Amino acid sequence: MAATKDDVLVLLKLDEVYRPGTDARKFSYSDELAAVVDAGTFFETYALDSDERFWINELATYYEMLGTLWREKIVDEDLALQWAGVVFTWKLIGPILVQARDVFDTDQLWSDFEALAAAQAELWSRP
């Protein structure tokens, strides 16, 4: 089934409401974040009320919402898989989110984001 205008409108609304700000996107590509991800010290490095934690949550929330729309088939699957570079963002912040599952003792945290990233990676790996 092909994406409809309504599918696009839902995703545009998602972008309008949840799209991470410039600071969050810049931080996700920073050497500073890469260093704490590599060291596994994100939660020890940044206080609960820090901008850095807010930015990671902002990114994760956006992609989790996109993943939920995709999982629930609220939007066209192919369109959702092509909408944003989910796989790249998961590679940058995924290790933090997996660590958060342990911190908050739940396997479901950010699971739609992770599943969407895996599906996009699979799609992009096809010849």
C-alpha positions as CSV (number, residue, x, y, z in Angstrom):
1,M,0.0,0.0,0.0
2,A,1.3,3.4,-0.9
3,A,1.6,6.3,1.6
4,T,-1.3,8.7,1.7
5,K,-1.5,12.4,2.2
6,D,-2.9,11.6,5.7
7,D,0.2,9.5,6.5
8,V,2.4,12.5,5.6
9,L,0.2,14.9,7.6
10,V,0.6,12.7,10.7
11,L,4.3,12.6,10.4
12,L,4.5,16.4,9.7
13,K,2.5,16.9,12.9
14,L,4.9,14.6,14.8
15,D,7.7,16.8,13.5
16,E,5.9,20.0,14.5
17,V,5.2,18.8,18.1
18,Y,8.2,16.5,18.9
19,R,11.1,17.3,16.5
20,P,14.2,17.7,18.6
21,G,15.7,21.1,18.7
22,T,19.0,22.1,17.2
23,D,20.9,21.8,20.5
24,A,19.8,18.2,20.9
25,R,20.8,17.3,17.4
26,K,24.2,19.0,17.7
27,F,24.8,17.3,21.1
28,S,24.0,13.9,19.5
29,Y,26.9,14.3,17.1
30,S,29.3,15.8,19.6
31,D,32.6,14.3,20.7
32,E,31.5,15.0,24.2
33,L,28.6,12.6,23.9
34,A,30.6,10.0,22.0
35,A,33.2,10.0,24.9
36,V,30.6,9.3,27.6
37,V,28.8,6.7,25.4
38,D,32.1,4.9,24.9
39,A,32.9,5.1,28.6
40,G,29.3,4.1,29.6
41,T,29.2,7.0,32.0
42,F,26.3,9.1,30.7
43,F,24.2,8.8,33.8
44,E,27.2,9.5,36.1
45,T,28.3,12.5,34.0
46,Y,25.1,14.4,33.6
47,A,22.7,15.4,36.4
48,L,19.0,14.4,36.1
49,D,18.1,18.1,35.4
50,S,20.9,18.8,33.0
51,D,20.4,20.1,29.4
52,E,22.3,17.0,28.1
53,R,19.8,14.6,29.7
54,F,16.9,16.7,28.4
55,W,18.4,16.6,24.9
56,I,18.8,12.9,24.9
57,N,15.2,12.5,26.2
58,E,14.0,14.9,23.5
59,L,15.7,12.8,20.7
60,A,14.5,9.5,22.2
61,T,10.9,10.7,22.7
62,Y,10.7,11.8,19.0
63,Y,12.0,8.5,17.6
64,E,9.9,6.5,20.1
65,M,6.8,8.3,18.9
66,L,7.7,7.6,15.3
67,G,8.4,4.0,16.2
68,T,5.0,3.7,17.9
69,L,3.2,5.2,14.9
70,W,5.1,2.7,12.7
71,R,4.5,-0.4,15.0
72,E,0.8,0.4,15.3
73,K,0.5,0.9,11.6
74,I,-0.9,4.4,12.1
75,V,1.3,5.6,9.2
76,D,2.5,3.8,6.1
77,E,5.3,1.4,7.1
78,D,7.6,2.3,4.1
79,L,7.1,6.0,4.7
80,A,8.0,5.7,8.4
81,L,11.1,3.7,7.5
82,Q,12.2,6.4,5.1
83,W,11.1,9.4,7.2
84,A,14.2,10.1,9.3
85,G,17.7,8.7,9.9
86,V,16.5,6.6,12.8
87,V,19.3,4.1,12.5
88,F,22.0,6.8,12.8
89,T,20.4,8.3,15.9
90,W,20.1,4.9,17.5
91,K,23.8,4.3,16.9
92,L,24.6,7.6,18.5
93,I,22.3,7.4,21.6
94,G,21.1,3.8,21.7
95,P,23.7,2.6,24.2
96,I,22.5,5.3,26.6
97,L,18.9,4.2,26.1
98,V,19.8,0.5,26.7
99,Q,21.6,1.6,29.9
100,A,18.4,3.5,30.9
101,R,16.5,0.3,30.8
102,D,18.7,-1.0,33.6
103,V,18.5,2.3,35.5
104,F,14.7,2.3,35.3
105,D,14.3,-1.5,35.4
106,T,12.1,-2.0,32.3
107,D,12.8,-3.7,29.0
108,Q,10.1,-1.8,27.2
109,L,11.7,1.6,27.5
110,W,12.5,3.0,24.0
111,S,11.7,-0.4,22.4
112,D,9.7,1.1,19.5
113,F,12.7,3.4,18.7
114,E,15.0,0.4,18.7
115,A,12.7,-1.8,16.6
116,L,12.3,1.0,14.0
117,A,16.0,1.5,13.8
118,A,16.6,-2.2,13.3
119,A,13.9,-2.3,10.6
120,Q,15.4,0.7,8.8
121,A,18.9,-0.8,9.0
122,E,17.6,-4.0,7.5
123,L,15.9,-2.0,4.7
124,W,19.0,0.0,3.9
125,S,21.2,-3.1,3.8
126,R,19.2,-4.7,1.0
127,P,20.8,-4.6,-2.4
